[in-house]
Amino acid sequence: MSVVEQKAKPAATPSADKILSVNNIEVIYDHVILVLKGVSLDVPKGGIVALLGANGAGKTTTLKAISNLLRAERGDVTKGAILFDGEEVQNLSPNELVRRGCIQVMEGRGCFGHLTIEENLLTGAFTRRDGKTAIRHDMEMVYGYFPRLAERRNSLAGYTSGGEQQMCAVGRALMSRPKMILLDEPSMGLAPQIVEEIFEIVRDLNDREQVSFLLAEQNTNMALRYARYGYILENGRVVMDGDAKSLAENEDVKEFYLGISEGRRKSFRDGKHYRRRKRWLA
């Protein structure tokens, strides 16, 4: 099936049992700039879904539309609907959505540099009302998944490494007891071995705690190794979707997002002249 044919049909559904369903949303900034143009995607309960694309494709805007952080940047969802756990949520405040179990880990980590690692983690439990004992139990759970944070619990977050700050950001999200985490560019600025360590922890959290993940990621190769399903965004539109294995084997994805053409990795010189036209732009 061609990409054009794929684009003509509704986005495929990874599972009938969905925790998140984004239905044909449009996003406009400052009442003028159209950024997302009819984006639809689904995340199954207990699934890991990748949202892929180049810088500026609309991945972060999609996550902020879901987490309701757009209004802080003068953005609005002007069309479509966003359903989380079966209910429309696009008009909720971000903290109301966190209480329902959906939280975003922002691009660039966003730890509070003047607070210790442990104090950062405690801020993730701000919306909870189940008492100190339950919060302390979850703190130890986070340290179990991130033993490096346990070692640095009394260190100021601003003086820890990028990898430790990314772990702290994910751990802080876990402290809210989420059903789903929106993870924005977790590999940004990190060494490859740290990136792999974080993705392994994401998979463990998904397997053991049944936390669903929507990963916005430029590192297509890494994301498709850990996700089960993927959507590719370009210029604010979903241009392709499918299970992770089929996307990784797709020739267009290999050429335009993995830098591989006809079974070999392309050089920078090759990259200046596309051998294959992006068929979804036809």
N, C-alpha and C positions, 0 to 999 in steps of 0.2 A: 504494500500500500504506500502511495506517495505521501510526502509530507503535506501537500496541498489537500489531499483527501482527508488526512488526519485532522487538518485544521478545520475542515468543513463540518466535521461531526462534533458533538459535545465532548468535553474532556472526559476521558475514560475514568471510571471509578475503581480505585484500588480495592475497596471493600464496601459491602452494603452497610456494614456497621461502622458509621463514620463519627469521629469526635469533632471534626471540623469540615465545614462545607462552605466554600467561597463561590458565590454564584454570580458571574457576569458583572463584576464590580468595575466602576470607573472612579478614578481619583483625580481631583483637580486641586492645584495649589493656587492660593491667592485669587480664587474665583476665575482664573484665566488659563493657567497652564495645565493641560491634560497630560497626565503622567501614566496612568493605567487605563487600558482601553479594552474592557470586557474580559477581565481575568477570571477564570474559573479553575478551582482545584479542590481536591478532597484529601483528607488525612484520616486513615482508618484508626480505630481505637487500638492502641498498642503498636502502632506502626512508626516507621522512620521514613519520611518523604523528603526528597531533595528538591530545592528550588534553585535552578542553575541559570547561569547567564553571565555575560560580561559586566564590567563595572558600568553602572548607569542604565542597566536593562529594566530596573524596576523591582528588584528583589527586596531591598530594604523598605521601599514604600509599601509593598505588599504586606510585609510583616507588621509594619506600623499601622496599616489599615486594620489588620486583624486585632492587634493589641490596643487599638484606639489611642495611639500616641500621635496620630496625624494632626490633631487640632492644635497641639503645642507648636506645630510648624506651619500653621495656617493652611492645612490641607483638609479636604473633606471627601468622604465617600458619597458621590452624587447619584450613583445608580447601583442597582444590584443589592444583594443581601449577603450577610455573613452569619452562619449558624455555628454555634459552639455547643456541643452536647445537646443538640436538638432545638435550641432556642436562638432567635435572632439577637445579636449582641452589638451590632454596629453603633447603637446609640447609648451604650453603657459607658461609664467612666472607666479609665484604666484600672483603678483600684477595685471596682466592682467586678471586673473581669478576672483580676487576680484571685479574688475571693471565690470565684466560680471554678478556678483551676487552670487558667491560661496565663502564662507569663512570658515576657520576652527578655532574652539576654542580648543586650545591645552590641552592635559593632564597636570594636575598640574597648570592650570590657567594662569601662565605666565604674571601676571600683572607687570607693571613697579613700583617697590617698592618705588622709589625715587620721583614719581609723585603723585599728588593727584588723588582721584577717578575721578574728573571731567576732569583732564588733560589726564588720561588714556582713558576716553570715547572719548575725542577729537581726540586721535590718530587713532581711528577707522574710522574717517571721512577723513583720509589723502588723499584717492584716489578720493574724491568727488570734483566736480567743479560747484556745484549749489548754492554757496553763503552762507554767514553767517546766514541769516534768516532761510533757510531750515535746516541748521545744528542745530541751536538753537531749532527749532521746534521738531526735532528728539531727541534732548537731553531731552526735557521735556517729550516726549513719553517714553523714557527709564526710567526716574524717575517715571513716572506713573506706569510702570510695576514693578519697583524695588524701592519702597519708602524708603527702608533702605539706598540705595545709595544716595538719595536726602539728607538724614540726615547727611551722611558722605562725602558729595561732596568735602569738603575742607581738608579732612584727607588724610595723605599719605597712599597709598594703602598697603605699607609694614607693616603698623601698624593696619590693619583691620583684621577681622576674616577670616578663610578659606571660609566660606559661602559667606561673602561679596565680597571676591576676585573672587569667581566663578560667582557671579552675575555681578561683574564688567566686567569679561571676556566676558560673554554673551552680556551684554549691549554694550561693545566696538564693538563686531561683528555686532550688530544691527545698529550701527552708520554708517556702510558702505552701508546700505539699501540692505541687501542681499535677494536673492530669496531662497537660501538654506544655512543652517548652518550645518557644520560637527562638531558634539559635541563629544569630546573624554573623556570618563570616568568622566562625571559630578558629580558622587557620591563619587569619591575618597577622602578619608580622612574626610568626612563630617558626622555630626550627622544625624540620620535617619529623624528627623523632618525637618532639613534643606534640605536634599535630596528631600523629598516630596514637600517642598515649591518650589524648583527649577524646579522640573518636572511639577508642576502645572503651573508655569509661562511659561514653554516650550509649554504646551498644549494651554494656552491662546494665546501665540504668533502665534501658528499654526492656531488657530480658527479665531482670529481677524485680524492678519496681513498677513495670508496665506503664512507664511514662512515654507518651507519644511525643515525637519530635518532628518539627518542620525546620529543615536546615537550609538557610540561604547561603550559598557557597560559590565562589569563583573557582575553587579547586575541584573541577569536575571529576577528575579521576578518583580522588579520595572520597568525595561524596557518594559516588556511585558504588564504591566498594562496601559502604556501610548502609546505604539506604536500600529500601525495597522497591521504591517507586520514585519517579522523577518527573519534573516539569521544567521545560526550558523556556525562559523569558527572553524576548528581544524587543526593544523599543516599546515596552509596556504591554506586550501581548504574549500569550502562551503560544509558541510556534510548534511545540512538539511535546508529547508526553508518552510515558510507557513504563513498564517495569525496568528496574535498574539494569538488569543484564542485557535486555534488548537495546536500551539506549547506549550502553557501553560498546555494543557491537555494531551500532549504526554507523555507516560510512560518513554521513554528514556530521554527526557528533564527533567522530574521530578526527575529521579534518578541521572543523571550525572551533572545537572546544578542547580537544586533546592534542592537537598539533600533529596528528598522524595521518598520512595519506598513502593509500595503496600499500599498507603493511609496514611503512617505515616512518620514523619521526621526521617531521619537516624542520628544515633549518629556518633561521630568520629570513634569509634571502628568499626562500620558497614562499614564506608567509606574506611577502609583499604582493604576490600575484596569485589569487585564488585559482586553483585548477578546476574547481567545481563551483557553480553558482549556487547560492543558497536557494533551494527550490521553494522554500516557503515565502520568498519575496517575489516569486514569479507572478 
